[in-house]
Amino acid sequence: MTAFTLYAIGGVGLFAMGLFSFLAVAHLLRKILALNVMGSGVFMVLIAIAHPERAATQPANVDPIPQALVLTGIVVAVSATALALALTCQYHAETGRTTLPEDSPGDERSDR
Amino acid sequence: MNTPHPGLWAVLLVALPLALALAAYVAGRRIRPILVWIAPLAMAALVTGLIHSLIHQGPFRYEVGGWAPPLGITWKVDGLAAAMLAITASVMGAVCVYAPGYFAGSFKTAGAGKTELFWPLAYLLWASLNAFFLSADVFNLYVTLELMTLGSVGMIVLAGTAESLAAALRYLMLGLMASLLYLMGVALIYASYGSLDMVALGGQLRGDPLTWAAASLMIVGLLIKTALFPMHFWLPPAHAGAPAPVSALLSALVVKASFYLTLRLWFDVFPAVARPSAAQFLGVLGACAILWGAIQAFRADRLKTLIAYSTVAQLGYLFLLFPLAAAPAVAKKAWLGAILLALSHALAKAAMFLAAGRIQQLAGDDRLDRLTGIGQRAPLALSAMALAGVSLMGLPPSGGFAGKWMLLVAGVQSGQWWWALVLVAGGLLTAGYLFRFWAIAIAASDHPSQRVPVNWRMELPPFALGVAAVLIAFLATHAVELLEIGAAFPIGGTGEVAP
């Protein structure tokens, strides 16, 4: 097993775990964490793609493009996470809840 | 005399709203009254310049910063991109004229300072929409998609209610999840083909499992963002809970953007992977959306919820394109019909939400049972809704009619009559829920009507958009000529792009 396949499988695994957790948990903070795990999975796959033995460039060097994509992706992820956290704090301050209405059967919509 | 490089228009179309966003944030309300007028006029001039050079010099590509792919980002301008830019400028321009009156009238007491934040976010959304429609780089498209989501979410919470916070959070979470699905697809595409340029990718995609996985991830991510049934549940609360000018932008433009990319990927990049069975499946989901959206719109007890569910239904029509275009003989007709429908829906839906905002302001509420006889107090706003409704129902002559007619003919000619049946049934259902509102609005009101002077700045923009949604039918042949320029469409189109 080469380093590339190890990283790629690890990345896809992280992505899948994050996706499962995002869909399965209701707490908003955990949803945000799950999204970040998903994002890390994608970044791992991209880093694996940049590995010299896979690089599209000849002679085989580290491919710079996926690394640039990861850097951009991290910037996007940081701003999106910041916005999500800020909204969650505001939502908690106004409603006292940490889950969205449809995800919390015990609260108001006990009929669901 | 040298004519300017057509890329200049494209660069300015992104740079100007970005600069306006910064200016509006830094200088705030001091320069806003000037920006409100400068922005729509300048952007209209830029779009006109772009379309002019497109008609005279043909479609073109532009390498941002002079960096060629694979390192740099490529923009591609063809008829479809230009049409989307033009519709963005029309809707954004109308919203810019409308919004000051709306925020001044609806947020008099609390949060008046907060609504100033609408302007930087709206200009940012404008810049990201323009960059999105110009871009031909699948990763750059991811970044602009995220920018659009962040701007939209920021504007939804301007409504300041707990419901709008919950709607914005739900929208943000699903939007981010959908973007990550798309990004994983992009990573897999790059792993297989070593390119991010849609034009370069288009020719070389194979039908291997990795490409299927990548295509599925990207398309599913975009379908969530386009709110295709059954992934539509986030849309009605977000679009109905936002302030009216924001609802107009979200329903008219933002959901169209992800549809636009689905269309581009399906026909330009993934033809080797796009199976007829997958196309039929998308068509079935579209038909379900038409039915379900109409039923929910009929059951809605608020005007804006009704209009938001109507968006779910109208988006369903657009997805009938995929099964219809699977028949090569009528593919081009279906493609043109769906795009005409998307363009006229953008105009009509923006008109509806802006008019609904005015009606909500006059009635103090948008609950349908409080709107009895509202037509007497807001005749111009109600006319705007009527004109937009004509287009949504697909009555001739209107843009909605032209688009649906082309889809209908494509369905009949290719022997897929069941899609034609869905189209006709959908029109009747649309009429059903719209007449339900009109019956309330024109009913004699209990108390004698107080005449309210027409607020031109708030009632003329939706009226103009409603007129445009109807007039687009008379310009349909010109619109088709524009859309055919460098048509991104492989079957029956030229498909050529000048260097």
Contacts between the chains, C-beta under 8 A, distances in Angstrom:
chain1	res1	chain2	res2	distance
A	8	B	191	7.9
A	15	B	180	7.6
A	15	B	184	5.9
A	18	B	180	8.0
A	19	B	177	7.4
A	19	B	181	8.0
A	22	B	173	7.7
A	22	B	177	5.7
A	28	B	169	6.8
A	28	B	173	7.8
A	31	B	173	5.7
A	32	B	173	7.8
A	35	B	173	7.2
A	35	B	176	5.2
A	35	B	177	6.3
A	35	B	180	6.8
A	38	B	177	7.2
A	38	B	180	4.7
A	39	B	180	5.9
A	39	B	183	7.9
A	41	B	184	7.6
A	42	B	180	6.2
A	42	B	183	5.1
A	42	B	184	5.1
A	42	B	187	5.6
A	45	B	184	7.1
A	45	B	187	4.8
A	45	B	188	7.6
A	45	B	191	7.4
A	46	B	187	5.1
A	46	B	190	7.5
A	49	B	187	6.7
A	49	B	190	6.1
A	49	B	191	4.7
A	54	B	191	7.5
A	56	B	70	7.6
A	56	B	194	3.4
A	64	B	71	7.9
A	65	B	70	6.1
A	65	B	71	6.8
A	65	B	190	7.4
A	65	B	196	7.6
A	66	B	187	7.6
A	66	B	190	6.5
A	69	B	139	5.6
A	69	B	187	7.8
A	69	B	190	7.7
A	72	B	139	7.5
A	72	B	143	6.3
A	73	B	183	6.8
A	76	B	142	7.9
A	76	B	143	6.2
A	76	B	146	4.9
A	79	B	150	6.6
A	80	B	146	6.4
A	80	B	149	7.6
A	80	B	150	6.5
A	80	B	172	7.5
A	80	B	176	5.5
A	83	B	150	5.9
A	83	B	153	6.5
A	83	B	154	7.3
A	83	B	172	6.7
A	84	B	169	7.4
A	84	B	172	5.7
A	84	B	173	7.0
A	84	B	176	7.2
A	87	B	153	7.3
A	87	B	157	6.7
A	87	B	165	6.5
A	87	B	168	6.1
A	87	B	169	5.2
A	87	B	172	6.6
A	88	B	169	6.7
A	90	B	157	7.6
A	90	B	165	6.1
A	91	B	162	7.4
A	91	B	165	4.7
A	91	B	166	6.6
A	91	B	169	5.9
A	94	B	162	5.0
A	94	B	165	6.4
A	95	B	162	5.2
A	95	B	165	7.7
A	95	B	166	7.7
A	100	B	166	5.7
A	100	B	169	6.3
A	100	B	170	5.6
A	101	B	166	5.9
